[in-house]
Amino acid sequence: MTCCPSGSPAVAPHPLDPLSAAEIATARRVLEEAGKVSPSTRFPLVLLDEPDRHTAAVHRPGDPVVRRLRVTLLDSLTGAAAEALVDVTGALLLSYRALDVATDGQPQVMFEEYPVVEAIVKADPGWRKAMAERGVDDTGLAVCAPLAAGDLVLDRPGRRLLRCLTWLRCDATDNAWAHPVGGLVADVDVIERRVVRIIDTGAVPVPTECGRYEPEFTGPPRTDLRPLEITQPEGPSFRLDGPLLTWQNWSFRVDFNAREGLVLHRITHRDGQDGRERPVLHRASLAEMAVTYGEPEESRNWVAFLDAGEYSLGRNANALRLGCDCLGEIRYLDAVVADDSGHPETLSNAICIHEEDHGLLWKHTDIFNDNAAHSRRSRRLVISFIATVGNYDYGFYWYFHQDGTIAFEAKSTGMVQTTAVEPGAGSPHGTEVAPGLLAPYHQHLFCVRLDVAVDGLANTVEEVDVVPVPAGPGNPAGNAFTTRTTVLADSADGGRVADPAAGRRWRITNPGSHNRMGQPVAYTLVPQPGPLVLARPDSAVARRTAYGAKHLWVTRHRADRRYPAGDYPNQHPGGAGLPQWTAGGENLENTELTVWHTFGPTHLPRLEEWPVMPVDPTGFSLKPTGFFDRNPALDLPAEKGRGHRAV
């Protein structure tokens, strides 16, 4: 996007367009001119202040657009933090307020803090002494990994702290996760730039076996794989007009921000019978993800990370590569975020868009008509990004299907986090994946934010269980079962737990829109439930990841309800976000709602997941339930068989 002669950015064509480099530069300039930026000012987060649903819904091409940015600032010398709201269309500072970091929480961890903190730790006499006691005098190949401090306060509320665990390498290219230094933690005051505490629970032998996974260390590759090519000679079936993507009756706007990564706006499905654009979701994103570990030992019992709220998940996006990260006829999109100094930074190939075959969609063989058979194959549209946060790599995939289904999948791969134990000793809290190398048990608690808009903005959520009918006149043979529906009418009822034995799912209805059978149109959230947060309810981990106490939360939609663990979870004591919004007293029927869904694996590492783990997928689906009057994929053409052969 180019700049206008006045110095303000050209107006975005749509209020939900992704941030541009010019807008980020304008926000910084406005703050500079207002005297809010000094040489020590940093910008942990710069985000679009998204317009309300109604503004986005009524916007038409050519309408005036006002763009506002929410900017978090941090003074790297004093630790003072603030929030600003900047109108980048008019180049105006609309508001500015100081943050009380002792109660609001700290701004996100910044990239520039990682090498600074590592250097501080390596220069600390206490850490060097602890390393020497472990037989490590040359610390040049040590890796001190700065990690979010949880709710650590120490002697002064408001301190900006990071905690460091240590790993070693055999050489500069070695896999450090194979050589953890057990029992040692360094707590660092980032502003004062000094180690303020060392926790040393005693030396444990550093595992010596290397965990290399590169081809030169894993033996000769297999030779019996023949090429598998995915081609679309006429090109892909989707169309991209700027951020607006259309495919197979689906339409939505693709966005990306530094905190959540991929965001989809205004997801609609065109009705095949009358051509209406029918809304399904106003906004969809992975709003938070926690990784909580289960070790009781003092040097590890605090380990729990909020990868979006503490580490800015979107800023950690990979530059995707053709042929491995994405396969087929690919369209890549760059993303623009702000760096730590508030300047625009382009993340190349951050988003991947492609189609893929998804097997059989529907088929029937008519046994009463000479076994006449009809079938259609399924394909789905995939929009994805991959982020690396420390040891883990995560792939995030939104799937759009031709039958009206939307699905989401998170794929965990990369490295399990490691610590050291006496070789062969094992642990009841982890798996010894190599001699003396422990991979602790942990949980991944993903939480998606779904601003629902099923055929309109006024929705109601119902919990649906499958239940047996009691024996009696209504069930004389004892075989009958039915459904039990519970309307989630009040915000106090908004936190729900999945029940696989009852086939529990949640139906999002529009009471004001009916299908041809006279029932409210709906979409149903079908979960793949796992254990909820396993830390004790009164623990710091459970307080800070309180959204993980329920599989589903339903809240009234409000513009300031953005993230399930609150705006600033870094060093926050917990209880922000969803626990506050579900206290009770708000009507949830026939109104604007946000549905929050928590899911993810409780990971008990396997030997087969070392030294690099195969993908571990988890997710959910949203299925149309009376949203259409019949199968919406009846009009698909039959496959012509090109490119296929029997062998």
C-alpha positions in Angstrom: 0.0 0.0 0.0 1.4 3.4 -1.0 1.2 6.6 1.0 -0.8 9.6 0.1 1.0 13.0 -0.4 -0.2 14.1 3.1 1.8 11.3 4.7 -1.2 9.4 5.9 -1.7 5.9 4.3 -4.0 5.3 1.4 -7.4 4.2 2.7 -7.9 0.4 2.9 -10.7 -0.7 0.6 -12.4 -2.7 3.4 -12.5 -2.1 7.2 -11.4 -5.7 7.8 -8.4 -5.7 5.5 -5.1 -6.9 6.9 -2.7 -4.3 8.3 -0.5 -2.6 5.8 3.1 -1.4 6.3 2.0 2.2 5.7 -0.6 1.9 8.5 2.0 0.6 11.0 4.4 3.3 10.0 1.7 5.9 10.4 0.8 4.7 13.9 4.4 5.0 15.0 4.7 8.5 13.5 1.5 9.7 15.2 2.8 8.4 18.6 6.2 10.0 18.0 4.6 13.4 17.2 2.5 13.1 20.3 5.7 12.7 22.4 4.9 9.1 23.3 8.0 7.5 21.8 11.6 7.7 23.0 14.7 5.8 22.0 13.9 3.2 24.7 10.2 2.7 23.6 9.3 -0.7 22.3 6.2 -2.0 20.6 5.3 -5.5 21.9 2.1 -5.6 19.9 0.4 -3.6 17.1 -3.1 -4.8 16.0 -6.0 -3.6 14.0 -8.8 -2.3 16.2 -11.5 -4.2 14.3 -14.8 -2.5 13.5 -18.0 -3.8 15.1 -20.1 -6.4 13.3 -22.7 -4.0 12.0 -20.1 -1.6 10.5 -18.5 -4.5 8.6 -21.8 -6.0 7.5 -23.1 -2.8 6.0 -19.9 -1.8 4.3 -20.1 -1.6 0.5 -17.3 -1.1 -2.0 -16.3 2.6 -2.2 -17.7 3.5 1.2 -15.4 5.6 3.4 -13.2 3.5 5.7 -11.7 4.6 9.1 -8.9 2.4 10.3 -7.7 2.4 13.9 -4.8 0.5 15.5 -4.3 -0.7 19.1 -0.7 -0.3 20.1 1.0 -1.6 23.2 4.1 0.3 24.2 6.9 -0.7 26.7 9.8 1.4 27.9 12.8 -1.0 27.9 14.6 1.2 30.5 11.9 1.8 33.1 9.4 -1.0 32.4 6.5 1.5 32.1 3.8 0.2 29.7 0.9 1.8 28.0 -1.9 1.3 25.5 -2.7 3.6 22.6 -5.5 3.8 20.1 -4.5 5.5 16.8 -6.7 6.6 13.9 -4.3 6.0 11.0 -6.8 7.2 8.5 -6.9 10.7 10.0 -3.4 10.4 11.6 -4.8 11.1 15.1 -4.0 9.8 18.6 -7.4 8.9 20.0 -6.5 7.6 23.4 -3.5 6.7 25.6 -3.4 5.1 29.0 -0.7 3.8 31.2 -0.9 0.1 32.2 -0.6 -1.0 35.8 1.6 -4.0 35.0 1.2 -5.3 38.5 -2.5 -5.9 38.0 -3.1 -5.7 34.2 -0.2 -8.0 33.4 2.9 -7.5 31.4 3.0 -6.8 27.6 4.0 -9.7 25.4 7.6 -11.1 25.4 9.6 -9.4 22.6 12.0 -11.0 20.2 14.9 -8.7 21.2 14.6 -9.8 24.8 15.7 -13.4 24.0 19.4 -12.7 23.3 19.6 -10.0 26.0 18.4 -12.4 28.7 20.6 -15.2 27.5 23.7 -12.9 27.7 22.6 -11.8 31.2 22.3 -15.4 32.4 25.6 -16.5 30.9 27.4 -13.6 32.7 25.9 -14.4 36.1 28.4 -15.8 38.7 25.7 -17.9 40.3 24.7 -19.6 37.1 28.3 -20.1 36.1 29.0 -21.7 39.5 26.0 -24.1 39.1 27.2 -25.0 35.6 30.8 -25.7 36.9 29.4 -27.9 39.6 27.8 -29.9 36.8 31.2 -30.2 35.0 30.5 -27.5 32.4 33.2 -24.8 32.4 33.0 -23.8 28.8 29.5 -22.4 28.4 29.9 -21.1 24.9 27.6 -23.8 23.5 25.0 -23.5 26.2 21.5 -22.4 25.3 19.7 -20.4 27.9 16.1 -20.3 26.8 14.1 -17.4 28.2 10.6 -18.4 29.1 7.5 -16.6 30.3 7.6 -16.3 34.1 4.0 -17.3 34.8 2.7 -15.4 37.8 6.1 -15.0 39.4 6.4 -11.8 41.3 9.3 -12.3 43.8 9.8 -9.2 46.0 8.3 -6.5 43.8 5.0 -6.6 41.9 5.3 -5.2 38.4 8.8 -6.6 37.7 9.3 -7.7 34.1 10.7 -11.2 34.5 11.7 -14.1 32.3 12.9 -17.5 33.5 15.7 -19.4 31.9 16.2 -23.2 31.6 19.5 -24.4 30.1 20.4 -26.9 27.4 23.8 -27.8 25.9 25.0 -28.5 22.4 28.0 -30.6 21.2 28.6 -28.1 18.4 26.8 -25.1 16.9 24.5 -27.2 14.8 23.6 -29.8 17.5 20.1 -30.4 18.8 20.2 -28.7 22.1 17.0 -30.3 23.4 18.9 -33.6 23.6 21.1 -32.2 26.4 19.1 -30.5 29.1 20.7 -29.2 32.3 18.4 -30.5 35.0 17.5 -28.8 38.3 18.6 -25.3 37.3 16.5 -22.1 36.7 17.7 -18.5 36.5 15.1 -15.7 37.1 16.0 -12.5 35.2 14.7 -9.0 35.7 14.6 -7.8 32.1 14.5 -4.1 32.9 17.3 -4.2 35.5 19.2 -6.6 33.3 20.3 -8.9 36.1 19.7 -12.4 37.5 17.6 -11.9 40.6 17.4 -15.6 41.7 18.9 -18.9 41.0 17.0 -22.1 41.7 19.3 -25.1 41.9 17.8 -28.4 43.1 20.9 -30.4 42.5 23.0 -31.7 39.6 21.7 -34.4 37.4 23.9 -36.0 34.7 23.4 -34.1 31.4 22.2 -36.7 28.8 25.1 -37.3 26.3 23.3 -39.1 23.4 22.7 -36.8 20.5 19.3 -36.4 19.0 20.1 -35.5 15.4 17.4 -36.0 12.8 19.0 -34.5 9.7 19.4 -37.0 6.7 23.2 -37.3 7.2 22.6 -38.7 10.8 19.6 -41.0 10.1 21.0 -43.5 7.6 20.3 -43.9 3.8 16.8 -42.8 2.8 14.1 -45.2 1.6 14.3 -46.0 -2.1 10.8 -47.5 -2.7 8.7 -44.3 -2.8 7.6 -43.4 -6.3 6.5 -39.8 -7.1 3.1 -38.6 -6.0 2.1 -35.5 -7.9 -0.9 -33.3 -7.4 -1.7 -31.2 -10.4 -4.5 -29.0 -11.5 -3.8 -28.3 -15.1 -6.5 -25.6 -15.3 -5.5 -24.0 -12.1 -7.2 -24.0 -8.7 -10.9 -23.5 -8.3 -10.6 -20.7 -5.7 -10.5 -17.0 -6.5 -8.7 -14.4 -4.5 -9.6 -10.7 -4.9 -7.2 -9.0 -2.4 -8.0 -10.6 0.9 -11.5 -11.8 -0.3 -11.5 -15.5 -1.1 -14.3 -17.4 -2.8 -14.6 -21.1 -3.4 -17.5 -23.5 -4.0 -20.2 -21.2 -2.6 -17.9 -20.1 0.3 -16.7 -16.6 0.7 -14.6 -15.0 3.5 -11.9 -12.5 4.1 -8.3 -13.7 5.0 -6.5 -11.7 7.7 -3.4 -12.2 9.8 -2.2 -10.5 13.0 0.9 -10.7 15.2 -1.0 -12.3 18.2 -3.4 -14.9 16.8 -1.9 -15.5 13.4 -4.5 -16.4 10.8 -8.0 -14.8 11.2 -11.0 -15.3 8.9 -13.7 -12.7 8.7 -17.3 -12.7 7.4 -17.6 -16.4 6.4 -20.7 -16.9 4.2 -22.2 -19.6 2.1 -24.1 -18.8 -1.1 -27.4 -20.6 -1.1 -27.6 -22.8 -4.2 -31.3 -22.3 -4.7 -31.8 -18.6 -4.5 -28.2 -17.3 -4.5 -28.3 -15.6 -1.1 -25.1 -15.0 0.7 -25.9 -16.5 4.1 -23.5 -15.7 7.0 -22.2 -18.5 9.2 -19.4 -16.9 11.2 -18.4 -13.2 11.6 -14.9 -14.0 12.8 -12.9 -17.2 13.5 -9.4 -17.5 15.0 -7.2 -19.5 17.3 -7.4 -17.0 20.2 -5.1 -18.7 22.7 -3.1 -21.9 23.3 -1.6 -23.1 26.5 1.1 -25.8 27.0 1.1 -26.9 30.7 3.5 -29.3 32.1 3.0 -31.9 34.9 6.3 -32.1 36.8 6.2 -31.4 40.5 10.0 -30.7 40.9 10.7 -27.1 41.9 12.8 -26.2 38.9 10.0 -27.3 36.6 6.6 -27.0 38.3 5.9 -23.6 37.0 6.3 -24.4 33.3 3.2 -23.4 31.4 3.1 -21.2 28.3 0.4 -19.1 26.6 1.8 -19.1 23.1 -0.5 -16.4 21.7 -0.9 -14.1 24.7 2.7 -14.3 25.9 4.7 -15.1 22.8 2.7 -13.5 20.0 2.0 -16.6 18.0 1.5 -14.8 14.7 5.0 -13.2 14.8 6.5 -16.7 15.0 5.0 -17.8 11.7 7.2 -19.8 9.3 8.0 -18.8 5.7 6.3 -21.8 4.0 7.9 -23.9 1.3 6.4 -25.4 -1.7 6.2 -29.2 -1.9 6.5 -30.0 1.9 4.7 -27.5 4.0 2.0 -27.2 1.3 1.5 -29.5 -1.7 -0.3 -28.9 -5.0 -1.4 -25.7 -6.7 -0.5 -23.2 -4.0 -1.2 -19.6 -3.4 0.9 -18.0 -0.7 0.1 -14.7 1.1 2.6 -12.5 3.0 1.7 -10.9 6.3 2.7 -7.6 7.7 3.3 -7.1 11.4 5.2 -4.6 13.5 8.6 -5.4 14.9 9.8 -4.7 18.4 10.6 -1.1 17.4 7.2 -0.4 15.8 8.4 -0.6 12.2 6.6 -2.8 9.6 8.0 -6.2 9.0 6.8 -8.6 6.2 6.5 -12.3 7.0 7.0 -13.9 3.6 4.7 -16.8 2.6 3.0 -16.8 6.0 -0.3 -18.2 4.7 -0.9 -21.1 2.4 -4.1 -21.6 0.4 -4.8 -24.7 -1.6 -7.3 -27.4 -2.5 -6.9 -31.1 -1.6 -8.7 -34.3 -2.3 -10.7 -35.5 0.7 -12.0 -38.9 -0.4 -15.6 -39.9 -1.0 -18.3 -37.2 -0.4 -21.4 -39.3 -1.1 -22.4 -42.5 -2.9 -25.3 -44.8 -3.3 -25.9 -48.0 -5.2 -29.6 -48.5 -6.0 -30.2 -52.2 -5.4 -33.7 -51.8 -6.9 -32.5 -50.3 -10.2 -29.9 -52.7 -11.6 -27.4 -51.6 -9.0 -27.1 -48.2 -10.6 -24.4 -46.3 -8.7 -23.8 -42.6 -8.3 -21.0 -41.0 -6.3 -19.1 -37.8 -5.9 -15.6 -37.2 -4.6 -14.9 -34.6 -2.0 -12.4 -31.9 -2.1 -11.7 -29.2 0.5 -10.2 -25.8 0.7 -7.3 -25.4 3.1 -6.1 -22.2 4.6 -3.1 -22.6 6.9 -0.1 -21.3 8.6 2.7 -22.8 10.7 4.5 -21.3 13.7 7.5 -22.4 15.6 7.4 -21.5 19.3 10.5 -22.8 21.1 10.7 -26.5 20.8 7.3 -27.1 19.2 6.1 -26.5 15.7 2.4 -26.1 15.1 0.4 -26.2 11.9 -3.0 -24.6 12.0 -5.6 -25.5 9.3 -9.0 -24.2 8.5 -10.9 -26.6 6.2 -14.0 -25.7 4.1 -16.0 -28.5 2.6 -18.4 -28.8 -0.3 -21.2 -30.1 2.0 -21.2 -26.9 4.1 -18.9 -28.2 6.9 -16.2 -26.1 8.4 -13.4 -27.8 10.3 -10.3 -26.8 12.2 -7.2 -28.8 12.9 -4.0 -28.1 14.9 -1.1 -30.3 14.2 1.7 -30.4 16.8 5.2 -31.5 15.7 8.8 -30.5 16.3 10.5 -31.3 19.6 9.1 -32.5 22.9 10.5 -30.4 25.7 13.1 -32.2 27.7 14.7 -32.4 31.1 17.3 -34.7 32.7 17.0 -37.7 35.0 19.4 -40.4 36.3 19.7 -42.7 33.3 17.2 -45.5 33.6 15.4 -43.9 36.6 12.5 -42.7 34.6 9.7 -40.7 36.2 6.0 -41.0 37.0 5.6 -37.6 35.3 7.2 -38.2 31.9 8.7 -40.7 29.4 12.4 -41.4 29.3 12.9 -41.2 25.5 16.7 -41.7 25.6 19.1 -42.6 28.4 18.6 -39.9 31.0 16.4 -37.8 28.7 12.9 -37.2 30.1 10.0 -35.8 28.0 7.5 -34.6 30.7 3.8 -35.2 30.4 2.0 -32.1 29.3 -1.2 -30.7 27.9 -2.0 -28.6 24.8 -5.1 -26.5 25.5 -6.1 -24.8 22.2 -9.0 -22.3 22.4 -10.7 -21.0 19.2 -12.9 -17.8 19.2 -16.0 -18.1 17.0 -18.0 -14.9 16.6 -21.1 -16.8 15.4 -23.5 -15.4 12.9 -25.7 -18.3 11.7 -28.0 -16.8 9.1 -27.8 -13.5 11.0 -26.3 -12.0 14.1 -29.0 -13.1 16.6 -28.2 -16.7 17.7 -28.9 -19.1 20.5 -26.7 -22.1 21.6 -28.3 -25.4 22.6 -26.6 -28.4 24.2 -27.7 -31.6 22.7 -27.2 -35.1 24.3 -28.3 -38.5 23.0 -30.1 -40.3 25.8 -31.9 -43.6 26.2 -35.7 -43.5 26.8 -36.7 -45.0 30.1 -38.4 -48.3 30.1 -42.2 -48.2 30.0 -45.1 -47.6 27.7 -43.1 -45.2 25.6 -40.3 -47.8 25.1 -41.9 -51.3 25.4 -39.0 -53.1 23.6 -36.3 -51.1 25.5 -34.5 -50.0 22.3 -35.6 -46.4 22.0 -33.3 -43.4 22.4 -33.8 -39.7 21.7 -32.1 -36.3 22.2 -32.2 -34.0 25.2 -31.8 -30.3 24.4 -30.7 -27.7 27.0 -30.8 -24.1 26.0 -27.9 -22.1 27.3 -29.9 -19.1 28.3 -27.8 -17.2 30.9 -24.0 -16.4 30.9 -23.8 -18.4 34.2 -24.7 -21.5 32.1 -22.1 -20.6 29.4 -19.3 -22.9 30.6 -19.9 -26.5 29.4 -18.0 -29.8 29.6 -18.1 -32.4 26.8 -19.6 -35.8 27.4 -18.6 -38.5 24.8 -20.9 -41.1 26.4 -23.8 -38.8 25.6 -22.5 -37.8 22.2 -22.7 -34.2 23.4 -22.5 -31.5 20.9 -23.6 -27.8 20.8 -26.1 -26.5 18.2 -25.9 -22.8 17.3 -29.3 -21.8 16.0 -31.0 -18.7 14.6 -34.5 -18.6 16.1 -35.5 -16.0 13.5 -34.7 -18.1 10.5 -36.4 -21.4 9.7 -35.8 -24.2 7.2 -38.5 -25.8 5.1 -39.5 -28.1 8.0 -40.2 -25.1 10.2 -37.2 -25.6 12.4 -34.5 -22.9 13.2 -31.5 -23.1 11.0 -28.4 -24.2 12.8 -24.7 -25.2 12.7 -23.5 -27.8 15.2 -20.1 -27.8 16.9 -18.9 -31.4 17.1 -16.0 -31.7 19.5 -13.2 -34.2 19.8 -12.9 -33.8 23.6 -9.9 -34.6 25.7 -9.0 -34.0 29.3 -9.5 -30.4 30.6 -6.7 -28.7 32.5 -5.3 -31.2 35.0 -3.5 -28.8 37.3 -5.2 -28.4 40.7 -7.9 -25.6 40.6 -6.0 -23.5 43.2 -2.7 -23.7 41.3 -1.1 -20.9 39.4 -1.2 -22.9 36.2 -5.0 -23.5 36.5 -5.7 -19.9 37.4 -3.8 -18.6 34.4 -5.3 -21.1 32.0 -8.8 -20.9 33.5 -10.4 -21.2 30.0 -9.1 -24.8 30.0 -11.6 -25.7 32.7 -14.4 -26.1 30.2 -14.7 -27.4 26.7 -17.2 -24.8 25.6 -17.9 -21.2 26.7 -20.7 -19.0 25.4 -20.6 -15.3 26.0 -22.4 -12.2 24.9 -20.4 -10.7 22.1 -18.6 -7.5 23.1 -15.8 -5.7 21.3 -13.4 -5.8 24.3 -13.9 -9.6 24.8 -11.0 -10.6 22.5 -8.9 -13.3 24.2 -10.0 -16.1 26.6 -7.1 -15.5 29.1 -7.4 -11.7 28.9 -5.4 -9.1 27.1 -2.2 -9.4 29.0 -1.7 -12.9 30.4 2.1 -12.4 30.7 2.7 -12.5 34.5 -1.0 -12.1 35.2 -2.1 -13.9 38.3 -5.1 -15.4 36.5 -8.8 -15.2 36.4 -9.0 -12.7 33.5 -11.1 -13.3 30.4 -13.7 -16.1 30.3 -14.1 -16.5 34.1 -15.1 -12.9 34.3 -17.4 -12.9 31.3 -19.4 -15.9 32.5 -20.3 -14.7 36.0 -24.0 -14.7 35.3 -26.8 -12.3 34.6 -26.3 -11.8 30.8 -29.0 -13.2 28.5 -27.6 -15.5 25.8 -30.8 -16.2 23.8 -31.4 -14.7 20.4 -28.5 -12.3 20.6 -25.0 -11.7 19.4 -22.7 -14.4 20.8 -19.2 -15.6 20.9 -18.5 -19.3 21.2 -15.2 -20.3 22.6 -14.1 -24.0 22.2 -11.2 -25.6 24.2 -9.7 -28.8 22.9 -6.3 -30.5 22.5 -4.3 -33.5 23.5 -2.9 -34.5 26.9 0.5 -35.6 25.6 2.2 -38.6 27.1 5.3 -38.7 24.9 6.4 -41.9 23.2 9.8 -43.2 22.2 8.6 -42.9 18.6 8.4 -39.1 19.1 12.1 -38.6 19.5 14.2 -37.0 18.2 11.5 -35.3 16.2 7.8 -36.1 16.6 5.4 -37.1 13.9 2.4 -34.8 13.6 -0.2 -35.1 16.4 -3.6 -33.7 15.1 -6.5 -32.4 17.1 -9.5 -30.3 16.2 -13.3 -30.0 15.8 -15.9 -29.5 13.1 -18.9 -27.2 12.5 -21.6 -29.1 10.6 -24.7 -27.5 9.0 -27.8 -28.8 10.9 -31.0 -27.8 9.1 -29.1 -24.8 7.7 -29.8 -26.2 4.2 -33.1 -27.8 3.0 -31.3 -30.7 1.5 -27.8 -32.0 0.7 -26.0 -28.9 -0.6 -23.5 -31.0 -2.6 -26.0 -32.6 -5.0 -25.0 -30.3 -7.8 -21.4 -31.4 -7.9 -20.3 -32.8 -11.3 -19.2 -36.4 -11.6 -15.5 -37.0 -11.8 -14.2 -37.6 -15.4 -11.4 -40.0 -14.3 -8.6 -37.9 -15.8 -5.2 -38.7 -14.2 -6.4 -42.0 -12.6 -5.7 -45.5 -13.6 -6.0 -49.0 -12.1 -2.7 -50.9 -11.5 
